Amino acid sequence: MVPMSHMTGLEQRLLGRMRAHGVRGPRPLAVGFSGGTDSLALLAALQRIAQRGHGPEVIAVHVDHGLRPESGRDADEAHALAERLGCRWLRADVTHDAIAGHEGVGVEEAARRERYRALAEVAIAANARAVVLAHHREDQAESVLLHLLRGAGGSGASGMAEWSARPIPWWQGEVHGPEMHIWRPLLHEPRVELERFILALGLEPIEDASNLSRAHTRNAIRLDVLPVLERIVPGASAALARYADLAAADDAALDTMAATALAGSLDHARNLRWAGLSAAPLAVRRRAVKLWLLEAAPSAEPGMDRVEAVLAALERNRGGATVEIGNGESVVIRQGMATAGRAQEEESR
């Protein structure tokens, strides 16, 4: 067991990330806590920092989706782990009806949405500074590979941001709520470091058998693809995580240029005019269309293929052309102008 008086390297780095993002003061941190290796290491490190008086209170938030027979037992074990660490523990249950209510997406995506909703509700009720998630370096590498394989472009290649904010809920048919701040302080930490840390503390994580199922694409990449890449190119995961950092800086610069181009391309109703975009470089036009879609049809979550389709339709300027962009949302082109809305609404115009 690592003595309380001794601050480990992981804790020192985590404290540095806290100070870099101004995480201080009386508002607590809500940690997404499954009880697995990653979230256990995060919770333990943040709690040890808080117990030394260097950080805010830590709340362990366990979301039970009820999708596995053993999920109730896992919740009890997570509670016991949080109590052992001296953390306040809260449980949020997700109903089957809530997951089934997300039409047009798989169970995994529906469960992810409801997990974010549950975490946001707990964080708001607790007046938390942020929801803290335990994504680590290999998770970042997986995200970069997934986005590249989907042809997501530069924004996807930048992977997960360490600090971000998004409205919850953001999906179809929902009213946007307050922004939830999300902090991922372990993105540069290899998973083996987290394993060593909890081993030194004498903690036993909860093992989720579903993490070994290759039916999920992310699991298959973690279990099969990344190990092969590491054998061929040692340090591949670290290199992919560094690439995400570089891509994020490029992405931010492109966002700034695209936002400027977009501002000059909108009419009073926030419709997109081709004339305002036509002189911009292709990369800026693509990003401007993407930014516009995120504002005009946030529930669609369109991929780069839909962005390209809208851009091509605008450039061709065929009156009445309709581009489906996902989740029942569409874009209609009329007289060099793009208008977004629900498909049935567009048909009635």
N, C-alpha and C positions, 0 to 999 in steps of 0.2 A: 504494500500500500504506500503510495506517495504521500509523505507527511504534508499537513496543511501549510506548514511554514515554507515548504519548497514549491516554487512556481516552476512548472515544467516549460520546455520550449514551446509546446503547443499553446499553453496558457499565455505566455509572454507575447506570442504572435497575435493571439486573439485579442488580448488587451490593446495591442497596437492598432488593430483594425477598429476596435471600439472607439479609441481616441480619434482616429482618422475620420470617422463618421459622426463624431460628436455625440456618441451614445453615453449619456450621463444624466444625472438628475433623478428625480423620484419616480418617474414613470417606468413601469416594469417592462420586461421583454417576454413575449409569448413564444415559447419554443415548440415547434411542431415535433411531437415526441411519440414515436412508434415503439420505442424501446430497443430498436435494432442498434447495431454497432455505431452507425453514423450519428443518429440523434442522441444516443446515450453519451457518446464522447462530447458532443456539443453541449448537452445539458450539464454534464458533470463539470466541464471546463468553465462554463459561464457561472455556475453555482459556486465553484471554488473561488472565482474572481470576486463574485458578489460577497461571499463570506469574509473576504479580506478587506472589504470596504472600497474596492476599486470599480465596482459596477452596480447597476440597478438590480432590483429583485428579479428573479427568474420564475416564470410560471410554466410548468410542463402541461402542454395541451395534447391530449390523446384523442384522435378522431377514429371512431369505430364505424366502419362502413357496413358491418354485418354481412360481408360477402363470403366469409369463410366460417366454417363451423367452430373453429377454435378462436375466433376474434374476441369473444367475451373473456376467455381465459387469458389471452394476450393483454387485454385491457387491465385485468387484475394484476398481472405480472408487471406491467408498466407502472401501475399505481405503486406497487411495492418498491420498485426501483427509485421512483421519484421521492417516496418517503424516506428511503435510505439515504438519499442525497440531501434531504432536508428541504425539498422544493414544494411549493404549492402545486397541486395537481388538479386539473380540470378535464372532464371527459365530455366529448361531444359525439352524439350518436347520429348517424346518417340513415334515413329510412330507405327501404327498397322503393317506395313510391317516389321519393325525391330523385333517386338515380334513374328510375324508369321514365321520369318526366322530361328527360333530355332527349328529344327526338333528333334523329339524324346523326348521332354519334355513338360510338361503342361504349360498353360498360366502363372500360378503363378511363376514357375521357370524361364520362359522366361522373364517375367517382372522384376524379381529380377536381372537377368544378365544385362538387359538393364539399370536398375537403377544404378548398380555399374559402368557400362560403362559411363553413363552420369555424375555421381559424379566424376569419375576419370578424365574425360575430363575437367570439370570445375576446379577441383583441380590443374591440370597441368597448365591450362591457367592462373590461379591466383597465381601460384607458392606457393600453400598452403603447410604448414608443414604436414598436415594430413587431411583426411576426418573423421569427428567426428560423431558417431552414438549414438542414445539415448537408446540402449538396457539396460534394468534394471534387477533387481534381479529376478523378475518373468519370464522375457524373458529367462534368463539363466536357470532357473528351467525347463521351457518348452523345451529348447534345449536339456538338459540332458535327459529328459524323452523321447523325440522323438528319440534321438540317441540310447538309451538303447532299446527301442521298435523295432528299426531296426537292433539290434544286431551289433552295430557299433564298439564295443570294447573300449579299454581304451582311444583312441584318441577322440572318440565321447563323452565319458563320461566326458571329460574335458571341454566340452561346448565351449563357445565363449571366445577367448582370449581378454584381455583388449587392448593389443597393438599387431598388426600384420601387415604383408605386403604381398601382393599378386599381381602377374602380371594381368593386365586388358588389353584385355580379356584373359580368360583362357580356353574357351570352344572350341568345335570341329570346325575345319576349320579356326580358327582365328590365326593370328600371335601374339605371346605374346608381349605386350607392356611393358612400364616401370612399376615398382612396385608402387602400391598405398598403402600408410600407412593408416591403419584404427585404430582409437582410440575409445574405448568404456568405458568411464570413470565412467558410472553409474551402472556397473554390480552388485555392492553391495548395491545399493540404492533400497528400496522397492517402488513400484509404489505409494503407499499412500503418501510417502514423497514428490514425485514430484507433486502430486495433491495439497497437502497443500501449497507447494511453490508457484505455479502459482495462487492459490486462494489468498494468502497473497499479491501478486503483483497486484491483481485485473484484471488478464488476463483471457480471455475466449477461450478455445481451440476449434479447429475445430473437429467435430465429424464425423468419417467415418463409415457409416452404415455397410460397408462390414466387419468390425471387429467383428460384431455380427453374422456373417454367420458361421454356424457349418459345412458348406461344406468343409472348409479348416481344415485340421487336427490340425494345431497349434491353431486355434481358439477354436476348440472343447476341446483341452487339457486345454487352459486357462479358458474357460467358465465353463467346467464341471468337469474335472479331478482334477485340482489343488484345487478348493474349497472343494471337497470331501476329498482330502488328508489333507487339513488344518483343517477340522473338526475332522478327525480321529487322526491326529498327528499335533497339533498346532506348527507352525514354520517349516512346511515341505518344503516350498519354500526356506527359508533361509538355511535349512540343505542341500537341493539339490545344492544350489549355493556354499556352503562350500565344498561339495563333488567334485564339478567341480574344485575348487582350488587344492584340494588334488590330484585328478586324473591328473591335468595338470602337477604337479611336478613329479609324477610317469611317466607320458607320456614323459616328457623331458628326464628323465634318460634312459628310454627304447629307445628313439630315438637315443641317443648318442651311446648306445651299438649296436643298429641295424645298424647305419651308419658305424661303425667300421667293423662289419661283412660284410656289403654290399661292402665296399671298397675292401675287399679281395676276392670278389666273382664275379667281373666283368672282362670281357675280354676287349681287346683293342677297340671293337665296342660298349661297354657298354651293352653287352648281359649278362644275369645272369647265372652263373654256379652253379649247385647243389653241386658240390664237395666243394665249398667254404663255403656253408651254413650248410652242413649236421651235423657238430659237434656242432653247436650252439643250445642253448635251444629253445624249440618250440616258446615261446613268442618272442624271438629275430628273429627267422626265419620268423614268420608272419610279424613282423614290417619291416624287411629288404625287404621282397617282396612288401609290401605296399609302402615303400619309392622308390623302383625301379619302380613300376608302375606309381607313381606320376611323376617321371622323364621321363620314356620311353613313357608313354601314358597319358599325363596330361588331355586331353579332356575327357577321359573315366570316371573319377571320380568314380572308382570302390568301391563297398562296401566290407565288410569283407567276405561275401560269395564268391566273386570273388577272393579275396586274398587267401582264403582257397583252392579254386579250382585250382589256379595256383600252389600253394605249393604242393598240392596232386599230380598234374600232373608231377611236377618236380621230386617228390620222386618216383613215379611209373616209370618215364623215358620211357614212351612209345613213340617211334619215330613217329613224325608227329601229335601228339595229339594237338588239338586246343582248347583253352579256350576263349570264348567270354567275354570281360570285360566291354562292354558298349560303346554306341555312335559309333558303327562301328569299334571299336578297338578290336584286338584279340592278344593272346599270343600263339606262336607255340613252342612246345618242340621237340628238336632234339638232340640226343646224350648228354643228361644231361645238355642241354643249353636251356634257355628261351629267345625268341626273340619277341618283341612287334612291332605292326604296324597296319595299316589299313587292314581290312579283305580282300579287293580285292587285295592289295599288297601281302599279304601272300599267296593267292591262286595262284599268278603268279610265285612264287618262286619255 
